Amino acid sequence: MGCFDSCLRCLSLVPWASLIAAVLCWAGTALFCGTAHEAVSNSYILLNSTDFYWNETSTDTIIQNFKYSIYGIAAFMFVLSILLFVDGILSTRVVKSDYEEGCKTSCCGLCIGIFYTMLVYICGVGWLLITCFAAFPIHFFIVANSQCKANTCIDFRQTGILPAHLPDDIGRICGDDLTKFCSTPTFNLTYQLYIVAFAGAAITLLSMKQFLMCLSANFAYLKMTKKLAVYEDTKYREEMELNDIINTARSNERLTYKY
């Protein structure tokens, strides 16, 4: 029975909401970073398989910088999710344990909670933008797929990949090039990778929302704990003062009775 109670106590100290948010964050970040990295690489291969005009040097630089950004996002989100999960554990222990010096701990926890809340809010806005941008390649492949079925030329100037001031014979895929572009396995694979990357970004955005709710709840609990600690301290001092007054009155009564 003692072991069972210990297990229940340990389980009660686990911040399940923060744990779910961390798992969602890891899964979403892994999906987005892995599939986006491969999708960009396949897009580069897909562009090289066509003969339309594009600046290869600048495109290589953009793709490499994008890959490095993916590496940085993956590392940052992993560290951030760990820190937020640890903060959830500490906040849960402060609330559910009988900690006598809770005022000092709560003051520090409030400051950390405010900082994490602002950081998660900024990350949430960033992932919202990433999710919106991740939808653009999906839209392009949907349009390109419909044009492939209708045997209509694909104009990359309409997508923003190429400048709009280029001549009509540059930046378009038609005829045999269009058939080759649409029938290659890389086309469908890249399309599917972008869909998974969009789903991963959406899952990560959901985890940021979950973390934000957890931090808001922890902030309220820690603030309540701080007020409760101040109330208990004030109540203890009032009781001590009342006991001193009662003891002084009793001492005076004894002295009066004695004389």
Secondary structure as a PSIPRED ss2 file (coil, helix, strand):
# PSIPRED VFORMAT (PSIPRED V4.0)

   1 M C   1.000  0.000  0.000
   2 G H   0.000  1.000  0.000
   3 C H   0.000  1.000  0.000
   4 F H   0.000  1.000  0.000
   5 D H   0.000  1.000  0.000
   6 S H   0.000  1.000  0.000
   7 C H   0.000  1.000  0.000
   8 L H   0.000  1.000  0.000
   9 R H   0.000  1.000  0.000
  10 C H   0.000  1.000  0.000
  11 L H   0.000  1.000  0.000
  12 S H   0.000  1.000  0.000
  13 L C   1.000  0.000  0.000
  14 V C   1.000  0.000  0.000
  15 P C   1.000  0.000  0.000
  16 W H   0.000  1.000  0.000
  17 A H   0.000  1.000  0.000
  18 S H   0.000  1.000  0.000
  19 L H   0.000  1.000  0.000
  20 I H   0.000  1.000  0.000
  21 A H   0.000  1.000  0.000
  22 A H   0.000  1.000  0.000
  23 V H   0.000  1.000  0.000
  24 L H   0.000  1.000  0.000
  25 C H   0.000  1.000  0.000
  26 W H   0.000  1.000  0.000
  27 A H   0.000  1.000  0.000
  28 G H   0.000  1.000  0.000
  29 T H   0.000  1.000  0.000
  30 A H   0.000  1.000  0.000
  31 L H   0.000  1.000  0.000
  32 F H   0.000  1.000  0.000
  33 C H   0.000  1.000  0.000
  34 G H   0.000  1.000  0.000
  35 T H   0.000  1.000  0.000
  36 A H   0.000  1.000  0.000
  37 H H   0.000  1.000  0.000
  38 E H   0.000  1.000  0.000
  39 A H   0.000  1.000  0.000
  40 V H   0.000  1.000  0.000
  41 S H   0.000  1.000  0.000
  42 N H   0.000  1.000  0.000
  43 S H   0.000  1.000  0.000
  44 Y H   0.000  1.000  0.000
  45 I H   0.000  1.000  0.000
  46 L H   0.000  1.000  0.000
  47 L H   0.000  1.000  0.000
  48 N H   0.000  1.000  0.000
  49 S C   1.000  0.000  0.000
  50 T C   1.000  0.000  0.000
  51 D C   1.000  0.000  0.000
  52 F C   1.000  0.000  0.000
  53 Y C   1.000  0.000  0.000
  54 W C   1.000  0.000  0.000
  55 N C   1.000  0.000  0.000
  56 E H   0.000  1.000  0.000
  57 T H   0.000  1.000  0.000
  58 S H   0.000  1.000  0.000
  59 T H   0.000  1.000  0.000
  60 D H   0.000  1.000  0.000
  61 T H   0.000  1.000  0.000
  62 I H   0.000  1.000  0.000
  63 I H   0.000  1.000  0.000
  64 Q H   0.000  1.000  0.000
  65 N H   0.000  1.000  0.000
  66 F H   0.000  1.000  0.000
  67 K H   0.000  1.000  0.000
  68 Y H   0.000  1.000  0.000
  69 S H   0.000  1.000  0.000
  70 I H   0.000  1.000  0.000
  71 Y H   0.000  1.000  0.000
  72 G H   0.000  1.000  0.000
  73 I H   0.000  1.000  0.000
  74 A H   0.000  1.000  0.000
  75 A H   0.000  1.000  0.000
  76 F H   0.000  1.000  0.000
  77 M H   0.000  1.000  0.000
  78 F H   0.000  1.000  0.000
  79 V H   0.000  1.000  0.000
  80 L H   0.000  1.000  0.000
  81 S H   0.000  1.000  0.000
  82 I H   0.000  1.000  0.000
  83 L H   0.000  1.000  0.000
  84 L H   0.000  1.000  0.000
  85 F H   0.000  1.000  0.000
  86 V H   0.000  1.000  0.000
  87 D H   0.000  1.000  0.000
  88 G H   0.000  1.000  0.000
  89 I H   0.000  1.000  0.000
  90 L H   0.000  1.000  0.000
  91 S H   0.000  1.000  0.000
  92 T H   0.000  1.000  0.000
  93 R H   0.000  1.000  0.000
  94 V H   0.000  1.000  0.000
  95 V H   0.000  1.000  0.000
  96 K H   0.000  1.000  0.000
  97 S C   1.000  0.000  0.000
  98 D C   1.000  0.000  0.000
  99 Y C   1.000  0.000  0.000
 100 E C   1.000  0.000  0.000
 101 E C   1.000  0.000  0.000
 102 G H   0.000  1.000  0.000
 103 C H   0.000  1.000  0.000
 104 K H   0.000  1.000  0.000
 105 T H   0.000  1.000  0.000
 106 S H   0.000  1.000  0.000
 107 C H   0.000  1.000  0.000
 108 C H   0.000  1.000  0.000
 109 G H   0.000  1.000  0.000
 110 L H   0.000  1.000  0.000
 111 C H   0.000  1.000  0.000
 112 I H   0.000  1.000  0.000
 113 G H   0.000  1.000  0.000
 114 I H   0.000  1.000  0.000
 115 F H   0.000  1.000  0.000
 116 Y H   0.000  1.000  0.000
 117 T H   0.000  1.000  0.000
 118 M H   0.000  1.000  0.000
 119 L H   0.000  1.000  0.000
 120 V H   0.000  1.000  0.000
 121 Y H   0.000  1.000  0.000
 122 I H   0.000  1.000  0.000
 123 C H   0.000  1.000  0.000
 124 G H   0.000  1.000  0.000
 125 V H   0.000  1.000  0.000
 126 G H   0.000  1.000  0.000
 127 W H   0.000  1.000  0.000
 128 L H   0.000  1.000  0.000
 129 L H   0.000  1.000  0.000
 130 I H   0.000  1.000  0.000
 131 T H   0.000  1.000  0.000
 132 C H   0.000  1.000  0.000
 133 F H   0.000  1.000  0.000
 134 A H   0.000  1.000  0.000
 135 A H   0.000  1.000  0.000
 136 F H   0.000  1.000  0.000
 137 P H   0.000  1.000  0.000
 138 I H   0.000  1.000  0.000
 139 H H   0.000  1.000  0.000
 140 F H   0.000  1.000  0.000
 141 F H   0.000  1.000  0.000
 142 I H   0.000  1.000  0.000
 143 V H   0.000  1.000  0.000
 144 A H   0.000  1.000  0.000
 145 N H   0.000  1.000  0.000
 146 S H   0.000  1.000  0.000
 147 Q H   0.000  1.000  0.000
 148 C H   0.000  1.000  0.000
 149 K H   0.000  1.000  0.000
 150 A C   1.000  0.000  0.000
 151 N C   1.000  0.000  0.000
 152 T C   1.000  0.000  0.000
 153 C C   1.000  0.000  0.000
 154 I E   0.000  0.000  1.000
 155 D E   0.000  0.000  1.000
 156 F H   0.000  1.000  0.000
 157 R H   0.000  1.000  0.000
 158 Q H   0.000  1.000  0.000
 159 T H   0.000  1.000  0.000
 160 G C   1.000  0.000  0.000
 161 I C   1.000  0.000  0.000
 162 L C   1.000  0.000  0.000
 163 P C   1.000  0.000  0.000
 164 A C   1.000  0.000  0.000
 165 H C   1.000  0.000  0.000
 166 L C   1.000  0.000  0.000
 167 P C   1.000  0.000  0.000
 168 D C   1.000  0.000  0.000
 169 D C   1.000  0.000  0.000
 170 I C   1.000  0.000  0.000
 171 G C   1.000  0.000  0.000
 172 R E   0.000  0.000  1.000
 173 I E   0.000  0.000  1.000
 174 C C   1.000  0.000  0.000
 175 G H   0.000  1.000  0.000
 176 D H   0.000  1.000  0.000
 177 D H   0.000  1.000  0.000
 178 L H   0.000  1.000  0.000
 179 T H   0.000  1.000  0.000
 180 K H   0.000  1.000  0.000
 181 F H   0.000  1.000  0.000
 182 C H   0.000  1.000  0.000
 183 S H   0.000  1.000  0.000
 184 T C   1.000  0.000  0.000
 185 P H   0.000  1.000  0.000
 186 T H   0.000  1.000  0.000
 187 F H   0.000  1.000  0.000
 188 N H   0.000  1.000  0.000
 189 L H   0.000  1.000  0.000
 190 T H   0.000  1.000  0.000
 191 Y H   0.000  1.000  0.000
 192 Q H   0.000  1.000  0.000
 193 L H   0.000  1.000  0.000
 194 Y H   0.000  1.000  0.000
 195 I H   0.000  1.000  0.000
 196 V H   0.000  1.000  0.000
 197 A H   0.000  1.000  0.000
 198 F H   0.000  1.000  0.000
 199 A H   0.000  1.000  0.000
 200 G H   0.000  1.000  0.000
 201 A H   0.000  1.000  0.000
 202 A H   0.000  1.000  0.000
 203 I H   0.000  1.000  0.000
 204 T H   0.000  1.000  0.000
 205 L H   0.000  1.000  0.000
 206 L H   0.000  1.000  0.000
 207 S H   0.000  1.000  0.000
 208 M H   0.000  1.000  0.000
 209 K H   0.000  1.000  0.000
 210 Q H   0.000  1.000  0.000
 211 F H   0.000  1.000  0.000
 212 L H   0.000  1.000  0.000
 213 M H   0.000  1.000  0.000
 214 C H   0.000  1.000  0.000
 215 L H   0.000  1.000  0.000
 216 S H   0.000  1.000  0.000
 217 A H   0.000  1.000  0.000
 218 N H   0.000  1.000  0.000
 219 F H   0.000  1.000  0.000
 220 A H   0.000  1.000  0.000
 221 Y H   0.000  1.000  0.000
 222 L H   0.000  1.000  0.000
 223 K H   0.000  1.000  0.000
 224 M H   0.000  1.000  0.000
 225 T H   0.000  1.000  0.000
 226 K H   0.000  1.000  0.000
 227 K H   0.000  1.000  0.000
 228 L H   0.000  1.000  0.000
 229 A H   0.000  1.000  0.000
 230 V H   0.000  1.000  0.000
 231 Y H   0.000  1.000  0.000
 232 E H   0.000  1.000  0.000
 233 D H   0.000  1.000  0.000
 234 T H   0.000  1.000  0.000
 235 K H   0.000  1.000  0.000
 236 Y H   0.000  1.000  0.000
 237 R H   0.000  1.000  0.000
 238 E H   0.000  1.000  0.000
 239 E H   0.000  1.000  0.000
 240 M H   0.000  1.000  0.000
 241 E H   0.000  1.000  0.000
 242 L H   0.000  1.000  0.000
 243 N H   0.000  1.000  0.000
 244 D H   0.000  1.000  0.000
 245 I H   0.000  1.000  0.000
 246 I H   0.000  1.000  0.000
 247 N H   0.000  1.000  0.000
 248 T H   0.000  1.000  0.000
 249 A H   0.000  1.000  0.000
 250 R H   0.000  1.000  0.000
 251 S H   0.000  1.000  0.000
 252 N H   0.000  1.000  0.000
 253 E H   0.000  1.000  0.000
 254 R H   0.000  1.000  0.000
 255 L H   0.000  1.000  0.000
 256 T H   0.000  1.000  0.000
 257 Y H   0.000  1.000  0.000
 258 K H   0.000  1.000  0.000
 259 Y C   1.000  0.000  0.000
